[in-house]
Amino acid sequence: MKPAPSTNVSSTRSAADYAHAVSGLIAAGARLWQQGWCPATSSNFSQRLGPDSCAITVSGRDKGNLQPEDIMQVDLAGQALDGKKPSAETLLHTQLYRHDPEIGAILHTHSMNATLVSTVAPNIVELSGLELLKAFAGNSSHQVTLRIPVFNNTQDIAALASDVETWMQQHGTGHAYLIRGHGLYTWGRDLPETLRHLEALEFLLEYYWHARPDTSEVAI
């Protein structure tokens, strides 16, 4: 009797995980583009594949019309595993995956709400007492305070990733951060949770913008 042919279960699972990530990121891109949260070729999205790698959108692609070839694999040092070109901001994704192994997906968008709030906010945006705060993992009541740090924009992404890591070491991982004049990062245990966080954040940032006490000036 001949032995059954061996199969590489790990390889098969990895391929299935990657295919699942690709389809999820493509669907997320279409959904977020329709909301106007990733204009032109801005924004980037990723999903963890395992302890040492993630799937992420390729640099400079239209997020409303993503194709399978517009997704790539990188290791958690931000190095391409398939020869494609990652966004410079890949390092901000890999910092989060290294920092917290429970993070399974990350969405970075460039919405008007996030950009406007980031130009006028202090170093921390605080939101309390709002029902939508219950949308965030771990919150069962509106009687909580969501703190969103605001980092200065820079083209030195490695330095920015280091600043984010320092903040998180001191204050905890949280649910999101803003980059001034740039956009929003949020994350969750998986892509559906991260999408929920993003939609809640968009509502809350719009609320913050309209409720702010000084509406006379916007820094340009």
SERO-4910 file (N, C-alpha, C, O; in steps of 0.05 Angstrom, whole numbers):
BEGIN
 pado doro    nc1    nc2    nc3   cac1   cac2   cac3    cc1    cc2    cc3    oc1    oc2    oc3
  Met    A     17    -24      0      0      0      0     18     25      0     35     28     17
  Lys    A     13     42    -19     29     67    -21     21     87      0     -3     90      6
  Pro    A     40    101     13     33    122     32     18    144     18     23    150     -6
  Ala    A      1    157     33    -14    180     22      6    203     16     25    207     32
  Pro    A      2    218     -6     21    240    -11     19    261     11     -2    267     21
  Ser    A     43    271     18     44    291     39     34    318     28     37    324      5
  Thr    A     22    333     46     13    360     39     25    380     59     28    374     82
  Asn    A     31    403     49     42    424     66     19    440     77     10    459     65
  Val    A      9    431    100    -15    444    112     -9    473    118    -26    490    113
  Ser    A     15    479    128     21    507    135     21    525    110     10    547    111
  Ser    A     32    514     89     32    530     64      4    535     53     -2    557     44
  Thr    A    -13    514     54    -40    516     45    -55    536     62    -70    553     51
  Arg    A    -52    535     88    -65    554    106    -55    582    101    -71    601    100
  Ser    A    -30    586     96    -19    612     91    -31    624     65    -38    647     64
  Ala    A    -33    607     45    -44    617     19    -73    624     23    -83    644     12
  Ala    A    -88    609     39   -116    615     44   -119    640     60   -136    657     55
  Asp    A   -101    644     80   -102    668     96    -96    693     79   -109    714     82
  Tyr    A    -77    690     61    -70    713     43    -94    719     25   -100    743     21
  Ala    A   -106    699     13   -129    703     -5   -152    717     10   -165    734     -1
  His    A   -156    708     35   -177    720     51   -171    749     57   -188    767     56
  Ala    A   -145    755     63   -137    783     68   -141    800     43   -150    823     45
  Val    A   -133    790     21   -135    805     -4   -164    812    -10   -170    835    -16
  Ser    A   -182    793     -8   -210    799    -14   -222    819      6   -237    836     -1
  Gly    A   -214    816     31   -224    835     52   -214    863     48   -229    882     51
  Leu    A   -188    866     41   -177    893     37   -189    906     12   -193    930     12
  Ile    A   -193    890     -9   -206    901    -33   -234    912    -27   -241    934    -35
  Ala    A   -249    896    -12   -276    904     -5   -276    929     13   -292    947     10
  Ala    A   -257    929     32   -255    953     50   -248    978     34   -259    999     39
  Gly    A   -230    975     14   -222    998     -2   -246   1010    -17   -250   1034    -17
  Ala    A   -263    992    -29   -286   1002    -44   -305   1016    -25   -317   1037    -32
  Arg    A   -309   1004     -1   -328   1016     18   -318   1043     28   -334   1062     30
  Leu    A   -293   1046     34   -283   1071     45   -280   1092     24   -284   1116     30
  Trp    A   -273   1084      0   -272   1103    -23   -299   1115    -28   -301   1139    -33
  Gln    A   -320   1099    -26   -347   1110    -30   -355   1131     -9   -371   1148    -14
  Gln    A   -343   1128     14   -348   1148     36   -332   1173     32   -336   1193     46
  Gly    A   -313   1173     13   -295   1196      9   -273   1198     29   -261   1220     33
  Trp    A   -266   1176     41   -245   1177     62   -217   1170     52   -198   1171     67
  Cys    A   -214   1163     26   -188   1157     15   -186   1169    -14   -185   1154    -33
  Pro    A   -186   1196    -16   -185   1208    -42   -159   1203    -57   -138   1198    -45
  Ala    A   -161   1206    -84   -138   1202   -102   -126   1174    -96   -141   1154    -95
  Thr    A   -100   1172    -91    -88   1146    -85    -78   1146    -56    -61   1130    -49
  Ser    A    -91   1162    -39    -83   1164    -11    -92   1139      4   -107   1122     -6
  Ser    A    -83   1137     29    -92   1116     48    -77   1090     43    -67   1084     22
  Asn    A    -77   1073     64    -66   1046     61    -79   1029     83    -85   1038    105
  Phe    A    -83   1003     76    -97    984     92    -80    959     95    -65    951     76
  Ser    A    -82    946    117    -67    921    121    -82    901    138   -100    908    153
  Gln    A    -74    876    136    -85    854    153    -62    835    160    -46    827    143
  Arg    A    -62    828    186    -41    809    195    -45    782    182    -67    772    180
  Leu    A    -22    770    174    -23    743    163    -13    722    183    -20    699    181
  Gly    A      2    731    203     14    713    222     32    729    241     31    753    241
  Pro    A     48    716    256     65    730    276     87    747    263     99    764    275
  Asp    A     93    741    237    116    754    225    111    769    199    130    779    186
  Ser    A     86    771    191     80    784    165     52    795    164     35    788    180
  Cys    A     47    812    144     20    823    139     17    827    109     36    830     94
  Ala    A     -9    829    101    -16    837     74    -22    867     76    -35    876     95
  Ile    A    -13    882     55    -17    911     56    -20    921     27    -10    909      9
  Thr    A    -34    943     24    -38    955     -2    -11    965    -13      6    976      2
  Val    A     -7    962    -39     17    971    -53     16   1001    -55     -6   1013    -56
  Ser    A     39   1013    -56     41   1043    -57     28   1054    -82     31   1043   -104
  Gly    A     13   1076    -78      3   1092   -101    -20   1080   -116    -24   1087   -139
  Arg    A    -36   1063   -104    -59   1050   -118    -85   1063   -110    -89   1072    -87
  Asp    A   -104   1064   -129   -131   1075   -125   -146   1056   -106   -151   1033   -114
  Lys    A   -152   1065    -82   -164   1047    -62   -193   1040    -69   -204   1021    -58
  Gly    A   -206   1055    -87   -233   1049    -94   -234   1028   -116   -256   1018   -123
  Asn    A   -212   1021   -128   -211   1002   -150   -188    982   -147   -174    976   -166
  Leu    A   -184    972   -123   -162    954   -117   -166    927   -131   -189    917   -133
  Gln    A   -144    916   -141   -144    890   -153   -126    872   -137   -110    882   -121
  Pro    A   -127    846   -140   -110    828   -124    -80    835   -126    -66    832   -106
  Glu    A    -71    845   -149    -43    852   -152    -36    877   -137    -12    885   -136
  Asp    A    -56    891   -127    -51    916   -112    -46    911    -82    -44    929    -66
  Ile    A    -46    885    -74    -40    877    -47    -14    862    -47     -9    847    -66
  Met    A      2    866    -27     28    853    -25     33    843      3     17    848     22
  Gln    A     54    828      7     62    817     33     88    830     42    107    833     26
  Val    A     89    838     67    114    848     79    119    834    106    100    824    118
  Asp    A    144    834    114    150    824    141    146    847    160    140    869    152
  Leu    A    150    842    186    144    862    206    166    882    210    166    898    228
  Ala    A    187    880    192    207    901    190    200    920    167    214    939    161
  Gly    A    178    913    153    169    930    130    182    923    104    180    938     84
  Gln    A    195    899    102    209    891     78    190    874     60    176    856     70
  Ala    A    190    880     34    173    865     16    181    836     15    204    829     16
  Leu    A    161    818     14    165    790     11    159    779    -16    162    755    -22
  Asp    A    149    797    -34    141    788    -61    150    806    -83    141    804   -106
  Gly    A    169    824    -78    180    841    -99    164    866   -106    173    882   -122
  Lys    A    141    870    -93    126    894    -99    135    917    -82    151    913    -63
  Lys    A    125    941    -88    134    965    -74    115    973    -51     92    980    -57
  Pro    A    124    971    -26    106    980     -4    106   1010     -1    125   1024     -9
  Ser    A     85   1021     10     84   1049     17    105   1055     39    112   1037     55
  Ala    A    115   1079     38    133   1088     60    120   1085     87    134   1080    107
  Glu    A     94   1088     88     80   1087    113     75   1058    123     63   1054    144
  Thr    A     85   1039    109     84   1011    118     96   1009    146     86    992    162
  Leu    A    116   1024    152    129   1022    178    110   1030    201    114   1021    224
  Leu    A     90   1046    195     70   1053    216     52   1029    221     42   1026    243
  His    A     47   1013    201     31    989    204     47    968    220     37    956    239
  Thr    A     72    963    211     87    942    224     94    949    253     97    931    269
  Gln    A     97    975    259    101    982    287     78    973    305     82    962    326
  Leu    A     53    976    295     30    968    310     29    938    313     22    928    335
  Tyr    A     34    923    292     34    894    293     55    883    312     50    864    327
  Arg    A     78    896    312     99    887    331     92    894    360     97    879    379
  His    A     80    918    363     73    927    390     52    910    404     55    904    428
  Asp    A     32    901    389     10    887    401      2    863    383    -10    867    362
  Pro    A      8    839    391      1    815    375    -29    811    372    -37    794    355
  Glu    A    -45    825    387    -74    822    384    -85    839    361   -108    835    353
  Ile    A    -70    858    351    -79    874    328    -79    857    303    -58    845    296
  Gly    A   -102    856    290   -104    839    266   -108    854    240   -105    842    219
  Ala    A   -115    880    242   -119    896    218   -116    925    225   -120    934    247
  Ile    A   -108    941    204   -103    970    208   -114    984    183   -110    975    161
  Leu    A   -127   1007    188   -137   1024    167   -127   1052    171   -129   1064    192
  His    A   -115   1063    150   -105   1090    150   -120   1105    128   -118   1098    104
  Thr    A   -134   1127    135   -150   1142    117   -143   1172    118   -130   1181    136
  His    A   -153   1186     97   -147   1215     94   -174   1230     92   -177   1245     73
  Ser    A   -192   1226    110   -218   1239    108   -215   1269    114   -196   1278    127
  Met    A   -236   1284    106   -237   1312    112   -239   1316    142   -226   1334    154
  Asn    A   -256   1300    156   -260   1303    185   -233   1300    199   -226   1317    216
  Ala    A   -218   1278    193   -193   1273    207   -173   1295    201   -158   1304    219
  Thr    A   -172   1305    176   -152   1325    169   -159   1351    183   -141   1364    193
  Leu    A   -184   1360    183   -192   1385    195   -186   1384    225   -174   1402    237
  Val    A   -195   1363    238   -191   1361    267   -162   1361    274   -154   1374    294
  Ser    A   -146   1347    259   -117   1346    265   -103   1373    262    -82   1377    275
  Thr    A   -115   1392    247   -102   1418    244   -108   1437    268    -92   1456    272
  Val    A   -129   1432    283   -137   1450    304   -134   1438    332   -135   1452    352
  Ala    A   -132   1411    333   -133   1398    359   -107   1402    374    -86   1406    362
  Pro    A   -108   1400    401    -84   1399    417    -70   1372    412    -77   1357    394
  Asn    A    -51   1366    429    -36   1341    425    -52   1316    431    -44   1294    423
  Ile    A    -75   1319    444    -93   1297    450   -121   1306    445   -130   1326    455
  Val    A   -136   1291    429   -165   1295    426   -179   1277    446   -175   1253    447
  Glu    A   -196   1289    463   -211   1274    483   -241   1276    477   -251   1298    472
  Leu    A   -254   1253    478   -283   1251    473   -295   1235    495   -286   1213    501
  Ser    A   -316   1246    508   -328   1232    531   -359   1234    529   -370   1253    517
  Gly    A   -372   1214    541   -401   1215    545   -418   1212    520   -442   1217    521
  Leu    A   -406   1202    498   -421   1199    473   -427   1169    468   -411   1152    473
  Glu    A   -451   1164    459   -461   1137    455   -443   1121    437   -438   1097    441
  Leu    A   -432   1134    416   -415   1119    396   -389   1109    408   -375   1093    395
  Leu    A   -382   1118    432   -358   1108    445   -361   1078    451   -341   1064    455
  Lys    A   -386   1068    452   -391   1040    457   -383   1022    433   -383    998    435
  Ala    A   -377   1035    410   -369   1020    386   -341   1009    389   -333    991    373
  Phe    A   -325   1019    408   -297   1010    410   -295    986    428   -307    984    448
  Ala    A   -278    967    419   -273    943    434   -266    948    463   -249    965    469
  Gly    A   -280    935    481   -275    938    509   -293    958    523   -293    959    547
  Asn    A   -308    974    508   -325    994    520   -354    984    521   -365    975    500
  Ser    A   -366    984    544   -394    976    547   -412    998    555   -436    995    559
  Ser    A   -401   1022    559   -416   1045    567   -406   1070    553   -384   1072    543
  His    A   -424   1090    551   -416   1116    539   -400   1132    559   -388   1152    552
  Gln    A   -400   1124    584   -386   1139    606   -357   1132    607   -346   1122    627
  Val    A   -343   1136    585   -314   1131    582   -302   1155    567   -317   1171    556
  Thr    A   -276   1157    567   -262   1178    552   -244   1165    532   -227   1149    539
  Leu    A   -247   1172    507   -230   1163    486   -208   1185    482   -215   1208    477
  Arg    A   -183   1177    484   -161   1195    480   -146   1188    454   -136   1165    451
  Ile    A   -145   1207    436   -132   1202    410   -108   1221    408   -111   1245    405
  Pro    A    -84   1210    409    -60   1228    406    -58   1239    378    -66   1226    359
  Val    A    -46   1263    376    -41   1276    351    -11   1279    347      2   1293    363
  Phe    A      0   1267    327     29   1269    321     34   1288    298     17   1290    280
  Asn    A     56   1302    300     63   1320    278     71   1304    253     83   1283    255
  Asn    A     63   1315    230     69   1302    205     99   1304    199    111   1324    205
  Thr    A    110   1284    186    138   1284    178    141   1264    156    126   1245    153
  Gln    A    161   1268    139    168   1249    119    187   1227    129    193   1208    116
  Asp    A    197   1231    154    214   1211    167    196   1191    181    190   1193    205
  Ile    A    186   1171    166    166   1153    177    178   1135    199    164   1128    218
  Ala    A    203   1128    197    216   1112    218    215   1128    245    210   1116    266
  Ala    A    221   1154    244    220   1170    268    192   1172    279    187   1171    303
  Leu    A    172   1175    261    144   1177    269    136   1151    282    122   1151    303
  Ala    A    143   1128    270    137   1102    282    149   1100    310    136   1088    328
  Ser    A    173   1110    314    186   1110    340    170   1127    360    167   1119    383
  Asp    A    161   1150    351    145   1168    368    119   1154    377    110   1156    400
  Val    A    106   1140    358     82   1125    365     87   1103    385     72   1100    404
  Glu    A    109   1089    381    116   1067    400    121   1079    428    112   1067    447
  Thr    A    135   1101    429    141   1113    455    115   1121    469    112   1117    493
  Trp    A     97   1134    454     71   1141    466     57   1117    476     46   1117    499
  Met    A     56   1095    461     41   1072    469     53   1058    493     39   1047    510
  Gln    A     79   1058    494     93   1047    518     85   1062    543     83   1050    565
  Gln    A     80   1088    541     74   1105    564     44   1106    570     37   1108    593
  His    A     27   1105    549     -1   1110    553    -19   1087    545    -44   1089    549
  Gly    A     -9   1066    534    -26   1044    525    -31   1046    495    -26   1066    482
  Thr    A    -40   1024    484    -44   1022    455    -67   1039    445    -64   1052    424
  Gly    A    -89   1041    459   -112   1057    451   -125   1045    426   -123   1021    420
  His    A   -140   1062    412   -155   1053    389   -148   1068    363   -155   1059    341
  Ala    A   -134   1091    365   -129   1107    341   -109   1129    347   -103   1135    370
  Tyr    A    -98   1140    326    -83   1165    328    -87   1182    303    -93   1171    282
  Leu    A    -82   1208    305    -82   1226    283    -54   1236    276    -37   1237    294
  Ile    A    -50   1242    251    -25   1255    242    -33   1283    232    -51   1285    215
  Arg    A    -21   1303    242    -30   1331    238    -29   1338    208     -9   1335    195
  Gly    A    -52   1348    198    -54   1355    170    -52   1332    151    -47   1336    127
  His    A    -56   1308    161    -51   1284    145    -75   1264    146    -89   1262    126
  Gly    A    -79   1252    168   -101   1232    169   -102   1216    194    -91   1225    215
  Leu    A   -116   1194    193   -123   1178    216   -113   1149    213   -114   1138    192
  Tyr    A   -104   1137    235    -98   1109    237   -116   1097    259   -119   1108    280
  Thr    A   -128   1074    252   -142   1059    272   -138   1029    267   -129   1021    245
  Trp    A   -144   1013    287   -138    984    285   -158    968    302   -174    980    317
  Gly    A   -157    942    299   -174    924    315   -164    896    313   -144    890    301
  Arg    A   -179    878    325   -171    849    326   -174    837    298   -160    817    292
  Asp    A   -192    847    282   -196    837    255   -206    860    238   -211    882    248
  Leu    A   -210    855    212   -219    876    194   -247    887    201   -251    911    201
  Pro    A   -267    870    206   -293    881    213   -292    899    238   -306    920    238
  Glu    A   -277    891    258   -276    908    282   -262    935    275   -270    956    285
  Thr    A   -242    934    258   -227    958    251   -245    977    234   -245   1001    238
  Leu    A   -261    965    217   -281    981    202   -301    994    220   -308   1018    216
  Arg    A   -310    979    240   -328    991    260   -316   1014    275   -328   1035    279
  His    A   -291   1011    283   -277   1032    296   -274   1057    278   -278   1080    287
  Leu    A   -268   1052    253   -264   1075    235   -290   1090    231   -290   1115    231
  Glu    A   -312   1076    227   -338   1090    223   -346   1106    248   -356   1128    246
  Ala    A   -341   1095    272   -346   1109    296   -328   1134    299   -338   1155    307
  Leu    A   -303   1131    292   -285   1153    294   -293   1176    275   -291   1199    282
  Glu    A   -302   1169    251   -310   1190    232   -334   1206    243   -334   1230    241
  Phe    A   -353   1192    255   -375   1206    268   -365   1224    291   -372   1247    293
  Leu    A   -347   1213    308   -338   1227    331   -320   1251    324   -321   1272    337
  Leu    A   -304   1248    303   -287   1270    294   -304   1293    282   -299   1316    285
  Glu    A   -325   1285    267   -344   1305    257   -357   1320    280   -361   1344    279
  Tyr    A   -366   1305    300   -377   1317    324   -358   1337    337   -365   1360    344
  Tyr    A   -333   1328    340   -312   1345    353   -309   1371    337   -306   1392    349
  Trp    A   -308   1368    310   -304   1392    293   -326   1412    297   -321   1436    300
  His    A   -351   1403    298   -374   1421    300   -377   1432    329   -388   1453    333
  Ala    A   -368   1416    348   -373   1424    376   -350   1440    388   -352   1450    410
  Arg    A   -328   1443    373   -305   1457    384   -312   1486    390   -328   1498    375
  Pro    A   -301   1498    411   -310   1525    419   -301   1547    400   -315   1567    397
  Asp    A   -278   1544    387   -267   1566    370   -269   1557    341   -255   1539    332
  Thr    A   -288   1570    326   -292   1563    298   -282   1585    279   -289   1585    256
  Ser    A   -266   1603    290   -259   1627    274   -234   1622    257   -231   1635    236
  Glu    A   -217   1604    265   -192   1601    250   -185   1571    246   -190   1554    264
  Val    A   -174   1565    223   -164   1539    217   -135   1542    207   -130   1558    189
  Ala    A   -117   1528    219    -89   1530    211    -85   1518    184    -95   1496    179
  Ile    A    -72   1531    166    -67   1521    139    -37   1516    136    -28   1508    115
***
